[in-house]
Amino acid sequence: MDTRFELINRSSTYHDLLHDIETILSNEDLFYGHGTDNAMDESMAIIMHLLQSHDPLKEDQLKASIQVGFLKKAKEILYQRIVELKPLPYITNEAYFCGKRFYVDERVLIPRSPIAELINNRFEPWIKASSLNRILEIGTGSGCIALSIASIFSDTEVVATDVSSDALDVAAMNAKAHDSDNRVKIIESDLFENVNGVFDLIITNPPYVPTEVMSDLPKEYLHEPDLALAAGDNGLDFISRILHDAPPFLSDNGIVIIEAGVASEKMEEAFNMPFIWIDFEKGGEGVALIDASSLKN
Ligand SMILES: C[S@@+](CC[C@H](N)C(=O)[O-])C[C@H]1O[C@@H](n2cnc3c(N)ncnc32)[C@H](O)[C@@H]1O
């Protein structure tokens, strides 16, 4: 095992381990942004995983002695994180979204969309929850967006699509784990190809990374599926198709919520449409909302 990880041999409590892992991570050139954004939070996430805890450990829990075997497991995690540059959620196979745990592996994007905040706020003040009878999510990946919506809007029909059958296997696993396999209809579809009917909300976090940006991404991103990120020269390959094809799938008062991330400016330039760009209190940007009548004009 790599000698860089030997520092944790001196740890006897979780408090020691938390700080020793943080020191080891801080000494490396790592990219954060797949669920945590700094070495301390990532260290806590490793310890939460070792203890199978859904919540960060409190001071009194941190005083406990480390269980036998945990130092070895922690070193194995550090090896994959530092030497293989894997994002932590692919090592632990877990990611949190809207307060829920989702199984993830390299078949799906790691959940991190600011859309979580919108869901937690029941889309207020933008949408009246009572107007949502049918919701479509395009490009569901792990299923995090569709399944979180289904758990909050218990009377709403939710349809989730993805073109990747690998991703849909993961979404189906998560639907089962969340007892939602009867609540969310999962469909393999190239955008709207196999979708039927009209929806009050179409929500999507499509691939939007321009080719030039793809070639410059930190190595951690190389573990994520290309299919979830790459979106052609200007990042608009999927956004353009979605905005163009959505109108027949929208009810009269329907709304599209679309994450455009780094392609936001290009989307504004390319489409002369009255997008509303949503402000997030908990961080994140690049999510726009547009109603059916503006899209149809
Ligand atoms: C950025 S990821 C979003 C995953 C998930 N919704 C989330 O927010 O974590 C984009 C997803 O779109 C899917 N995708 C790519 N091309 C697609 C297409 N033509 N039709 C449907 N889904 C597509 C990818 O497989 C991937 O799961």
The ligand as a Tripos MOL2 file, in Angstrom:
@<TRIPOS>MOLECULE
LIG
   27    29     1     0     0
SMALL
NO_CHARGES

@<TRIPOS>ATOM
      1 C1        -26.1650   15.0230  -17.0490 C.3       1 LIG1
      2 S1        -26.7850   13.3750  -16.9620 S.3       1 LIG1
      3 C2        -28.1360   13.6120  -15.8150 C.3       1 LIG1
      4 C3        -28.4450   12.4160  -14.9640 C.3       1 LIG1
      5 C4        -29.4430   12.6910  -13.8270 C.3       1 LIG1
      6 N1        -30.6880   13.2050  -14.3480 N.3       1 LIG1
      7 C5        -28.8510   13.6830  -12.8340 C.2       1 LIG1
      8 O1        -29.2490   14.8490  -12.8350 O.co2     1 LIG1
      9 O2        -27.9710   13.2690  -12.0540 O.co2     1 LIG1
     10 C6        -27.5700   13.2400  -18.5270 C.3       1 LIG1
     11 C7        -28.3010   11.9300  -18.7730 C.3       1 LIG1
     12 O3        -28.8770   12.0020  -20.0900 O.3       1 LIG1
     13 C8        -28.7560   10.7540  -20.7070 C.3       1 LIG1
     14 N2        -28.8300   10.9340  -22.1720 N.ar      1 LIG1
     15 C9        -27.8400   11.2370  -23.0380 C.ar      1 LIG1
     16 N3        -28.3210   11.3140  -24.2980 N.ar      1 LIG1
     17 C10       -29.6480   11.0550  -24.2150 C.ar      1 LIG1
     18 C11       -30.6870   10.9640  -25.1780 C.ar      1 LIG1
     19 N4        -30.4490   11.1710  -26.4740 N.pl3     1 LIG1
     20 N5        -31.9420   10.6620  -24.7510 N.ar      1 LIG1
     21 C12       -32.1880   10.4520  -23.4320 C.ar      1 LIG1
     22 N6        -31.2320   10.5120  -22.4640 N.ar      1 LIG1
     23 C13       -29.9790   10.8140  -22.8460 C.ar      1 LIG1
     24 C14       -27.4380   10.2100  -20.2210 C.3       1 LIG1
     25 O4        -27.3740    8.8030  -20.3620 O.3       1 LIG1
     26 C15       -27.4340   10.6910  -18.7650 C.3       1 LIG1
     27 O5        -27.9790    9.7190  -17.9140 O.3       1 LIG1
@<TRIPOS>BOND
     1     1     2 1
     2     2     3 1
     3     2    10 1
     4     3     4 1
     5     4     5 1
     6     5     6 1
     7     5     7 1
     8     7     8 2
     9     7     9 1
    10    10    11 1
    11    11    12 1
    12    11    26 1
    13    12    13 1
    14    13    14 1
    15    13    24 1
    16    14    15 ar
    17    14    23 ar
    18    15    16 ar
    19    16    17 ar
    20    17    18 ar
    21    17    23 ar
    22    18    19 1
    23    18    20 ar
    24    20    21 ar
    25    21    22 ar
    26    22    23 ar
    27    24    25 1
    28    24    26 1
    29    26    27 1
@<TRIPOS>SUBSTRUCTURE
     1 LIG1         1 GROUP 0 **** ****
